[in-house]
Every structure is written in structure tokens, then in C-alpha cells.
Amino acid sequence: MPYLYDQLRDYAKSDYYPFHMPGHKRRLGGFMNPIETDITEIEGFDNLHHAEGILKEAQERAAAVYGSENTYFLVNGSTAGILGAVSACTSIGGKILMARNCHKAVYHSVLIRELDAVYIYPQQEQGIGLNCGLSPEKIREMLITAPDIQAVIITSPSYDGVVSDVEKIADICHTYQKPLIVDEAHGAHFGFHPYFPKNSIGEGADIVIHSLHKTLPAFTQTGLIHLNGSLVDQAVLERYLGIYQTSSPSYLLMAGVDQCIRMMEESGDRLFGEFVENLEQFRRKIGELQMVGLAGKEELSGEKDVADLDLSKLILYIKNGSMSGNELYEELLEGYHLQLEMAAGDYALALTSIGDTREGFDRLYQALEEIDRRLLAKDPVQLEKRSYAGIDNQTEMPICRAVERKMERILLENATGRIAGEFVYLYPPGIPLIVPGEKISGEFVENVLQYREKGFSLQGMKDYSGKYLEVLERV
């Protein structure tokens, strides 16, 4: 078995092209020798958890670039930001309204704070199975029905780039004096060019979390959390960020964040201009293919609650269904050394950023053009479309109570009617199909068996094979 360092070094020399995060795409950033600059909190370099000097100034620069009142560096990923935000907005044992398509970190915050979670489900687009946006009016109804809700948290954009109407949702939340947390991890590039949606800071959200590394040139696990308005106590948020982030933050990661902000200040207009030009050319060319599809705003124009779509997310699919998302993903990887971000039921997702090159876009187009030509030569076969959306599971008990109960492991096929004792995710994107304390339905079992058969990555289960599931022992 090779050492990880050696494998990374060899991979860096290969011809695999990254249509996945991080957004620097292994080329943009011009960073220094990491060994020479890996330090701790020494004289003149400040302390992230008590910032008074250079780190305070760096965070203020980031706030100015994003138009935020207060901005903090995240070096434990958006996960730390989400945990800190939820903790700052809720009391232990309180209630939170959350989008069901939130990242697993939100569910972990529910577990840690022993919260009662009320879910709002996005609708599903029926063509290729995208999750749509969230209904502002449904959120209003839920806040009226459950006035003891302490905060609202949503994901916008979704992993696939679907944007909800954050401005309207924020207005509704503020009408009822509830803080709105927006997990905008996949939208750190929003607001830097009119081709992309506005960011949620300007749309009125109280807390916004950005994963810089997902769509901008920054190291993996770096991000920002922004605080605005008076509904969230700043001191409380700072306290929880100190709890959930390491007490030894990497200066390499923090310097990477600051370099990313500098790049946006000094070269952002040029870099985004070139990026948008490459995206528009690629989308025009793909539009001429007959079998390969690329989802755009027109596919979602008739869908409810979709405010916008991030066109940097390339949602690729085969129009007649003769190739699944996973098969397209594998074909591009094995046949063309193009590493995409993920595969879903009927589509594959390529993430792009200002770090991508014209040559990279050309390689992807040429590969898809060859696949298109090959599929045209075959008899088109229409496969049955299957739903890959989440199921509205029945909650039997809060997550915090369920995980404390005694468990037994049973075959997944025999789990219908039992109470889940563990999370089950499709990863990526890390959105739970079921959480501890929810009743297992036959539809859930059928879907997971299908995912397993198709080779999707199922995580959260102690049994990595996906054959066995932890359930609560019967009382």
C-alpha cells in the first residue's frame, strides 16, 4: 500500500482534470512552501480566538468584500460554522425549522443541542430528479403553527445550484422575529458577477456560511461565517465558534483564506469575466448535442419556489435515459480522466470555478461530444425514471433520544416498520435519507436497495456494505 503523500504526489503529476472542489483546481493561488510557513500563535501573528491584530484585519477585509457586518474565518469547514450558528440561535431542547435537504452537519447540531426538528421539504423537479427551492409561504405557515420555533435554517444554493427566494424567506422570518441561517456553502462566489445569483448577505439573512474551498481558490476545509442584524447575539456566536473550532488553527489555512480574499479584491473582475466567457461558450456548444443534456434555467422555469440557478454547476444527463448519472460519471472518469464531483440518479454533476481553464472545458466538451455521437449510433432505449428525492419520514422521537437507545442490527430488507437508529446518507451530497428516530418505510428500503445496486455511496451506516441497518430494539 502506498503512503498517502506518495499517492497525492503521483496524482498531481497525472492528467486527471478536476471538475470537483476545491475551487483552486490545483493550479490557482500561487501559494508558498507550506513547511516554511507552518507556525503557531507567535508574536506578531495574532490569535484567531482573540483576534486583535493581523487576523482581525483579515476578517474585516473579508467582511468588506462580502458586504457583511461581521465575518469570521472557518478552519474546520462549514461544519463548524453550522454547529456554531445553530447553537447560537437555539437553547438546549428548543425547536428549529430546517430544510430536509440540509447537510448532515445541521442534523448533528440538532443532536448536540437536543433540538426538536421541524422539517420543510423542497419539491422535486420530475425531469432528472433535482430538488427545487423552498416555499416561503410554507415557512410562514410553519412559523405560525409552531411559534416556539427559535430559528430557521435552509440550504441555498442546493448542491446542484438551485437557489431559494432568500429575500422573501428572510422577510417572513423577521416578521416573526426568528433568525434565518443560510447554509450558502456552495455559493461563496455569489455576488461577484451578475451571471451568478446574489449572495444571501445582501438578501437579509442573519447568518450566512460560505465554504470558500468549494467554489473559490482556497484550501479544503476553509470558509467564512457572516453575522448581520441584531437577532443573534454576537458574543454567543463567537463563544460557540471557539468551542467548535480547533484551538490550534492552521496559519496556512488562514493565510489561504486571506489570499483568496485578496484575489477577489485585486483580480476578481478579470477572473470572473474569463470564467463566465468559458461557461457561456461551453453551454452553447453542449446545447448543440442531441443525446447529452445540460440543465439550465429553462428546465426549471416552470418549477415552484426556484428563485435562480447557479450556472457554474454543470448538471449533465442523457436525454433518453439510456445512461444513468453514475454510468456517465464512470465513463468520463475511466475513459477520459475527467473527475466529476458526484453522480445522482439520472445526472452527474461537474463543479466549475474561476480556477478552471479553457482547456479543461474543451476536454469535457470533447468527451461529451464523443459520448453523444456513440449514443446516437445506438437504438434509443427509454428507461423508467425513478425518484431520488427524500421521503417524508414519520418521526417517532427526537434524534437525541433515539441514539441513546439500545440497538440491534438487522438486514435492510427486514427493516420496514422499525425505528432507525442511525443516519443513512447518499454521499455526496450528505443529505440524510433517514435519521435516528424516524420510522422506516417500505419506500425507503426499496430506494436504498436500488442505490446499493447502482453503486451509489451510502454512508452513515456502521455496515459499510449497506446490507445491515441499526434499528432500535423493540421495547
C-alpha positions as CSV (number, residue, x, y, z in Angstrom):
1,M,0.0,0.0,0.0
2,P,1.4,3.4,-0.9
3,Y,1.8,6.2,1.5
4,L,-0.8,8.9,1.1
5,Y,1.8,11.6,0.4
6,D,3.3,9.5,-2.4
7,Q,-0.1,8.8,-3.9
8,L,-1.0,12.5,-3.8
9,R,2.3,13.4,-5.4
10,D,1.7,10.9,-8.2
11,Y,-1.8,12.0,-8.8
12,A,-0.7,15.7,-9.1
13,K,1.5,14.6,-12.0
14,S,-1.3,12.8,-13.8
15,D,-3.6,14.0,-16.5
16,Y,-6.8,13.7,-14.4
17,Y,-8.7,17.0,-14.6
18,P,-10.7,18.2,-11.6
19,F,-14.4,19.1,-12.1
20,H,-14.8,19.0,-8.4
21,M,-13.9,21.0,-5.3
22,P,-11.7,22.7,-4.2
23,G,-12.1,25.7,-6.4
24,H,-8.5,26.4,-6.9
25,K,-8.5,23.4,-9.2
26,R,-4.9,22.5,-8.1
27,R,-3.5,25.5,-10.0
28,L,-4.8,28.9,-8.9
29,G,-3.4,30.6,-5.8
30,G,0.4,30.6,-6.1
31,F,0.9,29.5,-2.5
32,M,4.2,29.4,-0.7
33,N,6.2,26.4,0.7
34,P,3.9,25.1,3.4
35,I,6.7,23.7,5.6
36,E,8.5,27.1,5.8
37,T,5.4,28.9,6.9
38,D,3.6,26.5,9.2
39,I,3.6,28.3,12.5
40,T,1.6,28.7,15.7
41,E,0.4,31.7,17.6
42,I,3.7,33.5,17.8
43,E,4.5,37.2,18.4
44,G,3.0,39.4,15.7
45,F,0.6,36.8,14.2
46,D,-2.4,37.3,16.4
47,N,-4.8,34.6,17.7
48,L,-8.0,33.6,15.9
49,H,-10.0,33.1,19.1
50,H,-8.9,36.5,20.4
51,A,-8.2,38.5,17.3
52,E,-6.8,42.0,17.8
53,G,-4.2,42.4,15.1
54,I,-3.5,40.9,11.7
55,L,-6.3,38.2,11.9
56,K,-8.8,40.8,13.0
57,E,-7.8,43.0,10.0
58,A,-8.0,40.0,7.6
59,Q,-11.6,39.1,8.8
60,E,-12.6,42.8,8.4
61,R,-11.3,42.7,4.8
62,A,-13.4,39.6,4.1
63,A,-16.5,41.3,5.6
64,A,-15.9,44.3,3.3
65,V,-15.6,42.1,0.2
66,Y,-18.9,40.3,1.0
67,G,-20.8,43.3,2.4
68,S,-21.2,41.8,5.8
69,E,-21.3,43.5,9.2
70,N,-19.1,40.8,10.9
71,T,-17.2,37.9,9.3
72,Y,-15.1,35.1,10.9
73,F,-12.7,32.7,9.4
74,L,-13.6,29.0,9.5
75,V,-10.8,26.5,9.5
76,N,-12.9,23.4,10.5
77,G,-15.0,23.7,7.4
78,S,-18.6,25.0,7.1
79,T,-19.4,22.2,9.6
80,A,-18.0,24.3,12.4
81,G,-19.9,27.4,11.1
82,I,-23.2,25.4,11.0
83,L,-22.7,24.0,14.5
84,G,-21.8,27.4,15.9
85,A,-24.8,29.1,14.1
86,V,-27.4,26.7,15.3
87,S,-26.0,26.7,18.8
88,A,-26.0,30.5,19.0
89,C,-29.7,30.6,17.8
90,T,-31.2,27.9,19.9
91,S,-31.5,26.8,23.5
92,I,-30.9,23.2,24.6
93,G,-34.1,21.3,24.0
94,G,-35.5,24.0,21.8
95,K,-37.1,23.8,18.3
96,I,-35.7,24.6,14.9
97,L,-37.3,24.8,11.5
98,M,-34.9,23.2,8.9
99,A,-34.9,22.3,5.3
100,R,-34.9,18.5,4.9
101,N,-32.1,18.8,2.3
102,C,-29.7,20.4,4.8
103,H,-26.2,18.9,5.1
104,K,-25.6,16.3,7.8
105,A,-23.8,18.9,9.9
106,V,-27.2,20.5,10.6
107,Y,-28.6,17.2,11.8
108,H,-25.5,16.8,14.0
109,S,-26.2,20.3,15.5
110,V,-29.8,19.1,16.2
111,L,-28.4,16.1,18.0
112,I,-25.9,18.1,20.1
113,R,-28.4,20.7,21.1
114,E,-31.1,18.1,21.7
115,L,-33.5,20.0,19.4
116,D,-36.9,19.2,18.2
117,A,-36.5,19.5,14.4
118,V,-39.5,20.6,12.2
119,Y,-38.8,19.8,8.5
120,I,-39.7,21.7,5.4
121,Y,-39.3,19.6,2.2
122,P,-38.2,21.0,-1.2
123,Q,-40.3,20.0,-4.2
124,Q,-38.7,17.8,-6.8
125,E,-38.3,18.5,-10.4
126,Q,-39.6,15.5,-12.3
127,G,-37.3,15.5,-15.3
128,I,-33.9,14.4,-13.9
129,G,-34.8,14.5,-10.2
130,L,-33.4,17.8,-8.9
131,N,-34.5,19.1,-5.6
132,C,-36.2,22.5,-6.1
133,G,-36.3,25.5,-3.8
134,L,-38.2,26.1,-0.5
135,S,-41.7,27.7,-0.3
136,P,-41.6,31.0,1.6
137,E,-45.3,30.7,2.3
138,K,-44.9,27.2,3.7
139,I,-42.3,28.6,6.1
140,R,-44.7,31.3,7.1
141,E,-47.4,28.7,7.8
142,M,-45.0,26.6,9.9
143,L,-43.9,29.6,11.9
144,I,-47.5,30.5,12.7
145,T,-48.3,26.9,13.6
146,A,-45.3,26.4,15.8
147,P,-44.5,29.8,17.4
148,D,-41.9,28.2,19.7
149,I,-39.6,27.7,16.7
150,Q,-36.4,29.5,17.7
151,A,-34.6,29.7,14.3
152,V,-34.9,28.7,10.6
153,I,-32.0,27.1,8.7
154,I,-32.1,26.5,4.9
155,T,-29.6,25.4,2.3
156,S,-29.4,27.7,-0.7
157,P,-28.0,27.0,-3.2
158,S,-28.5,23.3,-3.1
159,Y,-25.7,21.0,-4.0
160,D,-26.9,21.2,-7.6
161,G,-27.2,25.0,-7.6
162,V,-30.9,25.6,-7.1
163,V,-31.5,28.9,-5.2
164,S,-34.5,29.6,-3.0
165,D,-36.1,33.0,-2.5
166,V,-33.9,34.0,0.4
167,E,-35.0,37.6,0.5
168,K,-38.7,36.6,0.9
169,I,-37.9,33.9,3.4
170,A,-35.8,36.4,5.4
171,D,-38.6,38.9,5.4
172,I,-41.0,36.3,6.7
173,C,-38.6,35.1,9.4
174,H,-38.0,38.7,10.6
175,T,-41.8,39.3,10.7
176,Y,-41.9,36.7,13.5
177,Q,-38.5,37.7,15.0
178,K,-36.8,34.5,14.0
179,P,-33.2,34.5,12.8
180,L,-32.6,33.0,9.4
181,I,-29.4,30.9,8.9
182,V,-28.4,30.2,5.3
183,D,-26.0,27.4,4.5
184,E,-24.6,29.0,1.4
185,A,-21.6,26.7,1.4
186,H,-21.8,26.2,-2.4
187,G,-22.4,29.9,-3.1
188,A,-19.2,31.6,-1.9
189,H,-18.8,33.0,-5.5
190,F,-22.3,34.6,-5.5
191,G,-22.4,38.3,-5.9
192,F,-19.0,38.7,-7.7
193,H,-20.6,38.7,-11.2
194,P,-24.1,39.3,-12.4
195,Y,-24.1,36.0,-14.2
196,F,-24.5,34.4,-10.8
197,P,-27.1,34.9,-8.1
198,K,-26.9,37.5,-5.3
199,N,-25.5,36.3,-2.0
200,S,-27.7,35.8,1.0
201,I,-26.0,38.5,3.0
202,G,-27.5,41.1,0.7
203,E,-30.8,39.3,0.8
204,G,-31.3,39.8,4.5
205,A,-30.1,36.5,6.1
206,D,-28.9,36.9,9.7
207,I,-26.1,34.2,9.5
208,V,-24.6,33.1,6.2
209,I,-22.0,30.3,6.0
210,H,-19.6,30.0,3.0
211,S,-17.3,27.2,2.1
212,L,-14.6,29.1,0.3
213,H,-12.9,26.0,-0.9
214,K,-16.0,24.7,-2.7
215,T,-16.2,27.4,-5.4
216,L,-13.2,29.7,-4.9
217,P,-9.4,29.4,-4.7
218,A,-8.9,28.3,-1.1
219,F,-7.7,25.3,0.7
220,T,-10.1,22.4,1.6
221,Q,-11.9,23.0,4.9
222,T,-11.7,26.8,4.9
223,G,-14.7,29.0,4.9
224,L,-16.4,32.1,6.3
225,I,-19.3,32.8,8.6
226,H,-21.1,36.1,8.4
227,L,-23.3,37.7,11.0
228,N,-25.7,40.6,10.4
229,G,-28.5,42.3,12.2
230,S,-29.4,42.1,15.9
231,L,-31.4,38.9,16.2
232,V,-28.3,36.8,17.0
233,D,-26.0,37.7,19.9
234,Q,-22.5,38.3,18.5
235,A,-20.8,37.3,21.7
236,V,-22.7,34.0,21.9
237,L,-21.8,33.1,18.3
238,E,-18.1,33.9,19.0
239,R,-18.2,31.7,22.0
240,Y,-19.6,28.7,20.1
241,L,-17.1,29.2,17.2
242,G,-14.4,29.0,19.9
243,I,-15.9,25.7,21.0
244,Y,-16.3,24.0,17.6
245,Q,-13.1,25.2,16.0
246,T,-9.7,23.9,16.9
247,S,-7.6,25.8,19.5
248,S,-4.6,25.4,17.1
249,P,-5.9,26.9,13.8
250,S,-3.6,26.4,10.9
251,Y,-1.9,29.6,9.7
252,L,-1.6,28.0,6.3
253,L,-5.4,27.7,6.1
254,M,-6.0,31.2,7.4
255,A,-3.4,32.6,5.0
256,G,-5.1,30.8,2.2
257,V,-8.4,32.4,3.1
258,D,-6.8,35.9,3.2
259,Q,-5.1,35.2,-0.2
260,C,-8.5,34.2,-1.6
261,I,-10.0,37.5,-0.4
262,R,-7.0,39.4,-1.9
263,M,-7.5,37.7,-5.2
264,M,-11.2,38.7,-5.2
265,E,-10.2,42.3,-4.4
266,E,-7.3,42.6,-7.0
267,S,-8.3,40.2,-9.8
268,G,-11.9,39.2,-9.2
269,D,-13.4,41.1,-12.1
270,R,-10.9,39.7,-14.6
271,L,-11.1,36.1,-13.3
272,F,-14.9,36.1,-13.2
273,G,-15.1,37.7,-16.7
274,E,-12.9,34.9,-18.2
275,F,-14.9,32.2,-16.2
276,V,-18.3,33.4,-17.4
277,E,-17.0,33.5,-21.0
278,N,-15.8,29.9,-20.7
279,L,-19.1,28.8,-19.2
280,E,-21.3,30.5,-21.8
281,Q,-19.2,29.0,-24.7
282,F,-19.4,25.6,-23.1
283,R,-23.2,25.8,-22.6
284,R,-23.7,26.9,-26.2
285,K,-21.7,24.0,-27.6
286,I,-23.4,21.4,-25.4
287,G,-26.8,22.8,-26.5
288,E,-26.0,21.6,-30.0
289,L,-25.6,17.9,-28.9
290,Q,-28.6,15.6,-29.3
291,M,-28.2,13.0,-26.6
292,V,-26.3,14.8,-23.9
293,G,-28.2,17.4,-21.9
294,L,-27.1,20.2,-19.7
295,A,-29.7,21.6,-17.3
296,G,-30.2,25.3,-17.3
297,K,-32.8,27.8,-16.1
298,E,-35.2,26.8,-18.8
299,E,-35.6,23.3,-17.3
300,L,-36.6,24.8,-14.0
301,S,-38.6,27.8,-15.3
302,G,-42.0,26.1,-14.6
303,E,-40.9,24.8,-11.2
304,K,-42.3,26.3,-8.0
305,D,-40.0,28.1,-5.4
306,V,-36.9,28.2,-7.7
307,A,-35.6,31.8,-7.5
308,D,-32.5,31.2,-9.5
309,L,-29.9,28.6,-10.7
310,D,-26.2,28.7,-10.3
311,L,-24.9,28.1,-13.8
312,S,-21.4,27.2,-12.6
313,K,-22.9,23.8,-11.6
314,L,-22.9,21.6,-14.8
315,I,-25.8,19.2,-14.4
316,L,-25.2,16.6,-17.1
317,Y,-27.6,13.9,-18.2
318,I,-28.5,11.7,-21.1
319,K,-31.8,12.8,-22.7
320,N,-33.3,9.4,-23.4
321,G,-32.3,7.9,-20.1
322,S,-30.1,5.2,-21.7
323,M,-27.2,6.1,-19.4
324,S,-27.6,6.7,-15.6
325,G,-25.9,9.5,-13.8
326,N,-23.5,7.0,-12.3
327,E,-22.7,5.5,-15.7
328,L,-22.0,8.9,-17.2
329,Y,-19.8,9.7,-14.2
330,E,-17.8,6.5,-14.6
331,E,-17.5,6.9,-18.4
332,L,-16.0,10.3,-18.0
333,L,-13.6,9.2,-15.3
334,E,-12.4,5.9,-16.8
335,G,-12.5,6.8,-20.4
336,Y,-11.4,10.5,-20.3
337,H,-9.7,11.0,-16.9
338,L,-12.3,13.7,-16.0
339,Q,-13.1,13.6,-12.3
340,L,-16.6,15.0,-11.6
341,E,-17.9,15.9,-8.2
342,M,-20.8,13.4,-7.9
343,A,-23.4,11.2,-9.6
344,A,-27.1,11.2,-8.7
345,G,-29.9,9.1,-10.1
346,D,-30.2,10.4,-13.6
347,Y,-27.4,13.0,-13.8
348,A,-23.8,13.7,-13.0
349,L,-22.5,17.0,-11.5
350,A,-19.4,18.8,-12.6
351,L,-18.3,21.7,-10.4
352,T,-16.6,24.6,-12.1
353,S,-14.9,27.7,-10.7
354,I,-12.6,30.6,-11.7
355,G,-9.8,28.1,-11.3
356,D,-10.9,26.2,-14.4
357,T,-9.1,26.6,-17.7
358,R,-10.4,26.9,-21.3
359,E,-8.5,23.6,-22.0
360,G,-10.4,21.9,-19.2
361,F,-13.8,23.0,-20.6
362,D,-12.6,21.8,-24.0
363,R,-11.7,18.4,-22.7
364,L,-15.1,18.0,-21.1
365,Y,-16.9,19.1,-24.2
366,Q,-14.9,16.8,-26.5
367,A,-15.6,13.8,-24.2
368,L,-19.3,14.5,-24.1
369,E,-19.4,15.1,-27.9
370,E,-17.9,11.6,-28.4
371,I,-20.4,10.0,-26.0
372,D,-23.2,11.9,-27.8
373,R,-22.1,10.5,-31.1
374,R,-21.7,7.0,-29.8
375,L,-25.2,7.0,-28.2
376,L,-26.8,8.3,-31.4
377,A,-25.5,5.3,-33.2
378,K,-27.5,3.0,-30.9
379,D,-31.2,2.4,-30.7
380,P,-32.5,4.8,-28.1
381,V,-33.9,3.0,-25.0
382,Q,-36.2,4.8,-22.7
383,L,-35.5,3.7,-19.1
384,E,-38.0,4.1,-16.3
385,K,-37.4,7.3,-14.3
386,R,-37.0,6.8,-10.6
387,S,-37.4,9.4,-7.9
388,Y,-34.2,10.1,-5.9
389,A,-35.8,12.7,-3.6
390,G,-36.0,12.4,0.1
391,I,-39.1,10.7,1.7
392,D,-41.3,12.5,4.3
393,N,-40.4,10.0,7.0
394,Q,-42.6,9.8,10.1
395,T,-40.7,11.0,13.3
396,E,-41.2,8.8,16.3
397,M,-38.7,10.5,18.7
398,P,-36.0,13.2,18.6
399,I,-32.6,12.2,17.3
400,C,-31.0,12.8,20.7
401,R,-33.3,10.2,22.4
402,A,-33.0,7.7,19.6
403,V,-29.2,7.5,19.6
404,E,-29.3,6.7,23.4
405,R,-31.5,3.7,23.0
406,K,-30.3,0.1,22.6
407,M,-29.8,-1.0,19.0
408,E,-29.9,-4.2,17.0
409,R,-28.5,-4.8,13.5
410,I,-30.9,-6.3,11.0
411,L,-31.0,-6.9,7.3
412,L,-32.1,-3.8,5.4
413,E,-34.8,-5.9,3.6
414,N,-36.4,-6.6,7.0
415,A,-36.3,-3.1,8.4
416,T,-39.8,-1.9,7.2
417,G,-41.8,-0.7,10.2
418,R,-38.8,-0.4,12.6
419,I,-37.3,2.8,14.0
420,A,-34.0,3.9,12.5
421,G,-31.0,4.0,14.9
422,E,-28.5,5.6,12.6
423,F,-28.2,8.0,9.7
424,V,-28.2,6.9,6.1
425,Y,-26.8,9.4,3.6
426,L,-26.0,9.4,-0.1
427,Y,-22.6,11.0,-0.1
428,P,-22.1,13.4,-1.7
429,P,-24.1,15.5,-1.0
430,G,-24.5,14.3,2.6
431,I,-28.3,14.8,2.9
432,P,-29.9,12.2,5.1
433,L,-32.4,9.8,3.6
434,I,-33.4,8.9,7.2
435,V,-32.3,10.0,10.6
436,P,-32.3,8.2,14.0
437,G,-35.8,8.2,15.5
438,E,-37.7,8.0,12.2
439,K,-39.9,5.1,11.1
440,I,-38.6,3.1,8.2
441,S,-41.0,2.8,5.3
442,G,-41.1,0.2,2.5
443,E,-40.3,3.1,0.1
444,F,-37.1,4.0,2.0
445,V,-36.0,0.3,1.9
446,E,-36.8,0.0,-1.8
447,N,-34.9,3.2,-2.6
448,V,-31.8,2.3,-0.6
449,L,-31.7,-1.2,-2.2
450,Q,-31.8,0.5,-5.6
451,Y,-29.0,2.9,-4.7
452,R,-26.9,0.0,-3.4
453,E,-27.5,-2.0,-6.6
454,K,-26.5,1.0,-8.7
455,G,-23.2,1.5,-6.8
456,F,-24.0,4.8,-5.1
457,S,-22.0,5.7,-2.0
458,L,-24.2,5.0,1.1
459,Q,-22.7,6.4,4.3
460,G,-23.7,6.8,7.9
461,M,-24.3,3.1,8.4
462,K,-21.9,1.1,10.6
463,D,-22.1,-1.6,8.0
464,Y,-20.1,-0.2,5.0
465,S,-21.6,-2.8,2.7
466,G,-25.1,-1.3,3.2
467,K,-26.7,-4.7,3.8
468,Y,-27.4,-4.2,7.5
469,L,-29.1,-1.3,9.3
470,E,-29.0,-0.4,13.0
471,V,-32.6,-0.1,14.4
472,L,-34.0,0.5,17.9
473,E,-34.6,-2.7,19.9
474,R,-38.3,-3.3,20.4
475,V,-39.5,-2.5,23.9
